[in-house]
Amino acid sequence: MKKIAVVGAGISGLSMANYLEKYKIDYHIYERRKKNDLSGHGFLIPKEGMDYLYQIIAPDLLVKNGNFLKKYTQYSRTGKILAEKDLDNVFAISRHSLINLLAQNISPEKITYEETIIADEQQKGKLQLSDGITVDADIAVISDGSRSRIRKHFFMDETMTRVRESEVVNIIQNKEISDSIEKDFIKFHHEDGGLTFGVLKLSDDTVLWYSQFDNQKYMINECSAENLRKYMLDVFENWHPLIPEIIQKSDYTNVHLWNVYELEKLNAFYKDNFVFIGDAAHPLIPFTSQGVTSALKDAFSLTKYLVEEDNIQQAFSKYEAERKPEIETHIHNGRTLLSQFLLPLNQQTENIIPISYK
Ligand SMILES: Cc1cc2nc3c(=O)[nH]c(=O)nc-3n(C[C@H](O)[C@H](O)[C@H](O)COP(=O)(O)OP(=O)(O)OC[C@H]3O[C@@H](n4cnc5c(N)ncnc54)[C@H](O)[C@@H]3O)c2cc1C
């Protein structure tokens, strides 16, 4: 089997590494960040994604690190229940925890941190380390995220657009709030649309809260922790008292503002001996809650065809044929969820659950 270089140790790169381990395929993974630099948000993972995760992470260990959500309740801004829906084994986990779990099966000599990889300008089909040395690999699996520089190198005329929704996400330690919400996923909505506040429990004493907002209506110029705190206090001042209370009680060490981007049109998922997985192949907006599941399925499908096919191009082509239609469905569903979110509440008609199902 050929030698594989994986660029990026996010969810998709680490999932790929786990599947390659399973099949004893030779690989090395390169990651730009420091090993323990794992700030970030959390994931909702539907049942299908969990089935893929169980193949590579011991189920009891995985379950111990997150929380199964049982019910989704949609509230008005003032706390009136608008709709309720049972959730079928939707799991919540912080990005930090999931990355740590996925990384634990990778031996330290197979992963290099603090290494930013680029496509080699001089040698077609090769990657380059930051010191200019060419990476010794036959196949490059590119998993460097939604704003992939390597993808841009190959598909120079692609158009990325900023999505009309941003998110302030915070992860806090607070046992009292965590105990009070248990298995519920609650989300409050402004009657004019374009503004929500969601809360869910990640573990015994950890809570994730987030605000999704229409970035044409609500603007934050600078995203320091202090500014984000002020923004949250101003915007949610007159909402149900639980929300200002959570905002007041929160520590802002982990708060982050996420701006979201999408590709106007998907590119091919491969070019020469480079193949793209996860957000690098297909950025998915947070509304779909399908980024992790899709990254896992990409890694599974690509590994399967690399094992089955002698010819790399055949393997890549089968991978793309299997994955692209489903991704297009999620992109379509994501755009529908986004347009619903921007409408006043009384005009929102679609499925209330913030998850795209095939
Ligand atoms: C606010 C928000 C909420 C979300 N909520 C959910 C959710 O509830 N459920 C869900 O399934 N998905 C969710 N998503 C989407 C999910 O985060 C992504 O789909 C998923 O993280 C994609 O993983 P990835 O590995 O492809 O990319 P990334 O997680 O972006 O990882 C890319 C990695 O590549 C590294 N890298 C980048 N460039 C280089 C380089 N040149 N050399 C080496 N390394 C490099 C980066 O440091 C990073 O570690 C959400 C996204 C956002 C922004």
The ligand as a Tripos MOL2 file, in Angstrom:
@<TRIPOS>MOLECULE
LIG
   53    58     1     0     0
SMALL
NO_CHARGES

@<TRIPOS>ATOM
      1 C1        -19.9500   27.3240   15.5660 C.3       1 LIG1
      2 C2        -19.9310   25.9790   14.9330 C.ar      1 LIG1
      3 C3        -20.7740   24.9970   15.4080 C.ar      1 LIG1
      4 C4        -20.7500   23.7330   14.8360 C.ar      1 LIG1
      5 N1        -21.5850   22.7850   15.3320 N.ar      1 LIG1
      6 C5        -21.5440   21.5400   14.8260 C.ar      1 LIG1
      7 C6        -22.3520   20.5110   15.3830 C.ar      1 LIG1
      8 O1        -23.1330   20.7350   16.3180 O.2       1 LIG1
      9 N2        -22.2460   19.2600   14.8630 N.ar      1 LIG1
     10 C7        -21.4070   18.9620   13.8240 C.ar      1 LIG1
     11 O2        -21.3460   17.8050   13.3780 O.2       1 LIG1
     12 N3        -20.6430   19.9370   13.2630 N.ar      1 LIG1
     13 C8        -20.6830   21.1950   13.7330 C.ar      1 LIG1
     14 N4        -19.9030   22.1680   13.1860 N.ar      1 LIG1
     15 C9        -19.0710   21.8390   12.0190 C.3       1 LIG1
     16 C10       -17.8030   21.1130   12.4520 C.3       1 LIG1
     17 O3        -17.1010   21.9260   13.3650 O.3       1 LIG1
     18 C11       -16.9060   20.8360   11.2520 C.3       1 LIG1
     19 O4        -17.6460   20.2770   10.1940 O.3       1 LIG1
     20 C12       -15.8010   19.8830   11.6180 C.3       1 LIG1
     21 O5        -15.0780   20.3820   12.7090 O.3       1 LIG1
     22 C13       -14.8910   19.7120   10.4270 C.3       1 LIG1
     23 O6        -13.7220   19.0750   10.8080 O.3       1 LIG1
     24 P1        -12.4450   19.1370    9.8890 P.3       1 LIG1
     25 O7        -11.4660   18.2270   10.5260 O.co2     1 LIG1
     26 O8        -12.8100   18.8710    8.4650 O.co2     1 LIG1
     27 O9        -11.9620   20.6460    9.9290 O.3       1 LIG1
     28 P2        -11.3560   21.4530   11.1570 P.3       1 LIG1
     29 O10       -12.0140   21.0550   12.4140 O.co2     1 LIG1
     30 O11       -11.3950   22.8880   10.7500 O.co2     1 LIG1
     31 O12        -9.8420   20.9750   11.2530 O.3       1 LIG1
     32 C14        -8.8570   21.3860   10.3480 C.3       1 LIG1
     33 C15        -7.4960   21.1980   11.0280 C.3       1 LIG1
     34 O13        -6.4750   21.4420   10.0620 O.3       1 LIG1
     35 C16        -5.4620   22.2350   10.6650 C.3       1 LIG1
     36 N5         -4.7870   22.9500    9.5770 N.ar      1 LIG1
     37 C17        -5.3090   23.9570    8.8160 C.ar      1 LIG1
     38 N6         -4.4300   24.3070    7.8650 N.ar      1 LIG1
     39 C18        -3.3520   23.4950    8.0160 C.ar      1 LIG1
     40 C19        -2.1160   23.3660    7.3070 C.ar      1 LIG1
     41 N7         -1.8370   24.1160    6.2390 N.pl3     1 LIG1
     42 N8         -1.2180   22.4520    7.7410 N.ar      1 LIG1
     43 C20        -1.4880   21.6540    8.8290 C.ar      1 LIG1
     44 N9         -2.6630   21.7400    9.5140 N.ar      1 LIG1
     45 C21        -3.5670   22.6270    9.1030 C.ar      1 LIG1
     46 C22        -6.2210   23.1380   11.6340 C.3       1 LIG1
     47 O14        -5.3710   23.6370   12.6460 O.3       1 LIG1
     48 C23        -7.2830   22.1830   12.1710 C.3       1 LIG1
     49 O15        -6.8390   21.4720   13.3020 O.3       1 LIG1
     50 C24       -19.9060   23.4490   13.7330 C.ar      1 LIG1
     51 C25       -19.0510   24.4400   13.2550 C.ar      1 LIG1
     52 C26       -19.0690   25.7010   13.8400 C.ar      1 LIG1
     53 C27       -18.1480   26.7510   13.3140 C.3       1 LIG1
@<TRIPOS>BOND
     1     1     2 1
     2     2     3 ar
     3     2    52 ar
     4     3     4 ar
     5     4     5 ar
     6     4    50 ar
     7     5     6 ar
     8     6     7 ar
     9     6    13 1
    10     7     8 2
    11     7     9 ar
    12     9    10 ar
    13    10    11 2
    14    10    12 ar
    15    12    13 ar
    16    13    14 ar
    17    14    15 1
    18    14    50 ar
    19    15    16 1
    20    16    17 1
    21    16    18 1
    22    18    19 1
    23    18    20 1
    24    20    21 1
    25    20    22 1
    26    22    23 1
    27    23    24 1
    28    24    25 2
    29    24    26 1
    30    24    27 1
    31    27    28 1
    32    28    29 2
    33    28    30 1
    34    28    31 1
    35    31    32 1
    36    32    33 1
    37    33    34 1
    38    33    48 1
    39    34    35 1
    40    35    36 1
    41    35    46 1
    42    36    37 ar
    43    36    45 ar
    44    37    38 ar
    45    38    39 ar
    46    39    40 ar
    47    39    45 ar
    48    40    41 1
    49    40    42 ar
    50    42    43 ar
    51    43    44 ar
    52    44    45 ar
    53    46    47 1
    54    46    48 1
    55    48    49 1
    56    50    51 ar
    57    51    52 ar
    58    52    53 1
@<TRIPOS>SUBSTRUCTURE
     1 LIG1         1 GROUP 0 **** ****
